[in-house]
Amino acid sequence: MHHPKIFGLGLSRTGTTSLHAALVLLGKASCHYPAVAARHWLAGQFESDPLSEVEACVDLPTPVFFRELDRAYPGSRFILTVRDEGQWLESVGRFLGGTAPSGPRTILRDMIRVATYGMAGFHAERFREVFRQHRRAVEDYFADRPETLLVMDISAGDGWEALCRFLGIGEQPCRPFPRLDSPYLGQLSNVTFSDLDHKRPLLERHLDDPSGVAANAR
């Protein structure tokens, strides 16, 4: 049993980077694309706590293991980011097509994709079915605990009001909700308790001037 966390259950290209940035702006230590934790989870190891340095965790393969994470981290909150199905298919297909081909250096990445989608590449009908099944499975699982799950469509305008209300935060940040197109934040993808005070201002600068800070963040 571990301390409660905030888990993002959205699939790739549903606003996971934007959610991660929003959580950091709210003062939550957060990890986007938890590769270290993935090694534990893909091996069936949920007794160890690879998330001890963060309060939140979003992006793959977090969505795959929502049942196990709910049991391992009782009292946690879960946020399912969604978007229009057609827009999502176009976006995720374009994103996967622009990444490196499978090879010896992409084994973990490919394992995560296979665990999520059943394949390392892209197939529209397969992804469409996974997208639909995943949302149904998450909403059915939390149907008796609606206070535990927030469904957000960031692309459609959901933002601070919904997120802050769900997390019990009374005062919303005095800045626009982050809406990031690129999933690449470099060092800002992993913001631990110990470096939150340092990295949160860097993230704010990145949001204000992506071209200026992004290069240094990679």
C-alpha positions as CSV (number, residue, x, y, z in Angstrom):
1,M,0.0,0.0,0.0
2,H,1.4,3.4,-1.0
3,H,0.4,7.0,-0.5
4,P,-2.5,8.3,-2.7
5,K,-1.6,9.8,-6.1
6,I,-3.2,11.6,-9.0
7,F,-3.1,9.3,-12.1
8,G,-3.8,10.5,-15.6
9,L,-5.6,7.8,-17.6
10,G,-5.7,9.4,-21.0
11,L,-4.1,7.7,-24.0
12,S,-1.4,9.3,-26.1
13,R,-2.5,12.6,-27.8
14,T,-5.5,13.3,-25.5
15,G,-3.9,16.2,-23.7
16,T,-1.6,14.3,-21.3
17,T,1.2,16.9,-21.6
18,S,-1.2,19.7,-21.0
19,L,-2.6,17.9,-17.9
20,H,1.0,17.3,-16.6
21,A,1.8,20.9,-17.0
22,A,-1.4,22.0,-15.3
23,L,-0.6,19.8,-12.3
24,V,2.9,21.2,-12.0
25,L,1.5,24.7,-12.1
26,L,-0.9,23.7,-9.3
27,G,2.2,22.7,-7.2
28,K,2.0,18.9,-7.8
29,A,5.2,17.0,-8.4
30,S,4.4,15.1,-11.6
31,C,5.9,12.7,-14.1
32,H,4.9,12.5,-17.8
33,Y,5.6,9.2,-19.5
34,P,6.9,7.3,-16.5
35,A,9.5,5.1,-18.1
36,V,11.1,4.0,-14.8
37,A,7.7,3.0,-13.3
38,A,6.8,1.3,-16.6
39,R,9.6,-1.2,-16.0
40,H,8.1,-2.2,-12.7
41,W,4.5,-2.3,-13.9
42,L,5.3,-4.3,-17.1
43,A,7.0,-6.8,-14.9
44,G,4.0,-7.1,-12.7
45,Q,5.7,-5.3,-9.7
46,F,3.2,-3.1,-7.9
47,E,4.6,-3.7,-4.4
48,S,7.6,-1.4,-4.9
49,D,6.9,2.3,-5.2
50,P,8.6,3.9,-8.2
51,L,6.5,7.0,-7.8
52,S,7.7,8.0,-4.3
53,E,9.2,11.2,-5.6
54,V,6.1,12.5,-7.3
55,E,2.4,13.1,-6.5
56,A,1.0,12.7,-10.0
57,C,1.7,10.4,-13.0
58,V,0.3,10.8,-16.5
59,D,0.7,9.3,-20.0
60,L,1.5,5.7,-21.1
61,P,1.6,3.2,-19.7
62,T,-0.4,4.6,-16.7
63,P,-3.8,4.1,-18.4
64,V,-3.1,0.4,-18.9
65,F,-2.8,-0.3,-15.2
66,F,-5.6,1.8,-13.6
67,R,-7.1,-1.2,-11.8
68,E,-3.7,-2.2,-10.3
69,L,-2.8,1.3,-9.4
70,D,-6.1,1.9,-7.7
71,R,-5.4,-1.1,-5.5
72,A,-1.7,-0.3,-4.9
73,Y,-2.4,3.4,-4.1
74,P,-5.8,3.5,-2.3
75,G,-7.5,6.9,-2.1
76,S,-6.0,8.1,-5.3
77,R,-7.7,10.4,-7.9
78,F,-7.9,9.5,-11.6
79,I,-8.3,11.8,-14.5
80,L,-9.3,10.5,-17.9
81,T,-8.4,12.9,-20.7
82,V,-10.4,12.3,-23.9
83,R,-10.9,14.1,-27.2
84,D,-13.0,13.7,-30.4
85,E,-12.3,10.2,-31.8
86,G,-11.6,11.3,-35.4
87,Q,-9.2,14.1,-34.3
88,W,-7.5,11.6,-31.9
89,L,-7.0,9.0,-34.6
90,E,-5.5,11.6,-37.0
91,S,-3.2,13.0,-34.2
92,V,-2.0,9.7,-32.8
93,G,-1.4,8.3,-36.3
94,R,0.7,11.3,-37.3
95,F,2.6,11.2,-34.0
96,L,3.5,7.5,-34.2
97,G,4.4,7.9,-37.8
98,G,6.9,10.6,-36.9
99,T,8.8,8.6,-34.2
100,A,11.8,6.4,-34.6
101,P,11.3,2.9,-36.2
102,S,11.4,-0.1,-33.9
103,G,14.9,-1.3,-33.0
104,P,17.2,-2.3,-30.2
105,R,16.9,1.2,-28.6
106,T,13.1,1.3,-28.7
107,I,12.4,-1.9,-26.8
108,L,10.8,-0.3,-23.8
109,R,8.9,2.2,-25.9
110,D,7.6,-0.7,-28.1
111,M,6.6,-2.8,-25.0
112,I,4.6,0.1,-23.7
113,R,2.9,0.6,-27.0
114,V,2.1,-3.1,-27.3
115,A,0.7,-3.2,-23.7
116,T,-1.5,-0.2,-24.6
117,Y,-2.6,-0.8,-28.2
118,G,-1.6,-4.4,-28.9
119,M,1.0,-3.3,-31.5
120,A,4.0,-1.1,-31.8
121,G,2.8,0.5,-35.0
122,F,-0.4,2.2,-36.0
123,H,-3.6,0.6,-37.4
124,A,-6.6,2.9,-37.4
125,E,-9.3,0.3,-36.7
126,R,-7.3,-1.3,-33.9
127,F,-6.6,2.1,-32.3
128,R,-10.3,3.1,-32.7
129,E,-11.4,0.0,-30.8
130,V,-8.8,0.5,-28.1
131,F,-9.9,4.1,-27.7
132,R,-13.5,3.1,-27.2
133,Q,-12.9,0.1,-25.0
134,H,-10.5,2.1,-22.7
135,R,-13.0,4.8,-22.0
136,R,-15.8,2.3,-21.4
137,A,-13.6,0.2,-19.1
138,V,-12.5,3.2,-17.0
139,E,-15.9,4.7,-16.6
140,D,-17.5,1.4,-15.7
141,Y,-14.8,0.7,-13.2
142,F,-15.3,4.0,-11.3
143,A,-19.1,4.1,-11.8
144,D,-19.7,3.5,-8.1
145,R,-17.1,6.1,-7.1
146,P,-17.8,9.1,-9.3
147,E,-15.9,11.4,-6.9
148,T,-12.7,9.4,-7.8
149,L,-12.8,10.0,-11.6
150,L,-12.7,13.2,-13.6
151,V,-13.2,13.0,-17.4
152,M,-11.6,16.0,-19.2
153,D,-11.8,17.0,-22.8
154,I,-9.0,19.6,-22.8
155,S,-9.2,20.1,-26.6
156,A,-12.9,21.1,-26.1
157,G,-12.2,23.7,-23.5
158,D,-12.1,21.8,-20.1
159,G,-9.5,23.5,-17.9
160,W,-8.9,25.0,-14.5
161,E,-12.5,25.1,-13.2
162,A,-13.0,21.3,-13.7
163,L,-9.5,20.3,-12.5
164,C,-9.4,22.5,-9.4
165,R,-12.9,21.6,-8.4
166,F,-12.0,17.9,-8.7
167,L,-8.8,18.3,-6.7
168,G,-10.4,20.5,-4.0
169,I,-8.3,23.5,-4.9
170,G,-10.1,26.8,-4.2
171,E,-8.0,29.3,-6.1
172,Q,-7.3,28.8,-9.8
173,P,-4.0,30.0,-11.3
174,C,-4.1,33.5,-12.9
175,R,-2.9,32.2,-16.3
176,P,-4.5,30.3,-19.2
177,F,-4.8,26.6,-18.9
178,P,-1.8,25.0,-20.7
179,R,-2.6,23.5,-24.1
180,L,0.5,22.0,-25.5
181,D,0.8,20.4,-28.9
182,S,4.2,18.7,-28.4
183,P,4.7,15.9,-25.8
184,Y,8.4,16.8,-25.5
185,L,9.2,18.8,-22.4
186,G,12.7,17.4,-21.7
187,Q,13.7,17.8,-18.1
188,L,10.3,19.3,-17.4
189,S,8.6,16.0,-18.1
190,N,9.7,14.7,-14.6
191,V,9.2,17.2,-11.8
192,T,9.9,15.7,-8.4
193,F,9.1,17.0,-4.9
194,S,12.8,18.1,-4.6
195,D,12.9,20.1,-7.8
196,L,9.4,21.4,-8.0
197,D,10.3,24.9,-6.8
198,H,13.0,25.1,-9.5
199,K,11.2,23.5,-12.4
200,R,7.8,25.2,-12.0
201,P,9.2,28.6,-12.9
202,L,11.0,27.0,-15.9
203,L,7.7,25.5,-17.0
204,E,5.9,28.9,-16.7
205,R,8.7,30.4,-18.9
206,H,8.2,27.6,-21.4
207,L,4.5,28.2,-21.6
208,D,5.1,31.9,-22.1
209,D,7.9,31.4,-24.7
210,P,8.2,27.8,-25.9
211,S,10.9,28.5,-28.4
212,G,13.1,30.0,-25.8
213,V,12.9,27.4,-23.1
214,A,12.2,24.2,-25.0
215,A,15.7,24.0,-26.4
216,N,17.2,24.2,-22.9
217,A,14.6,21.7,-21.5
218,R,15.6,18.9,-23.9
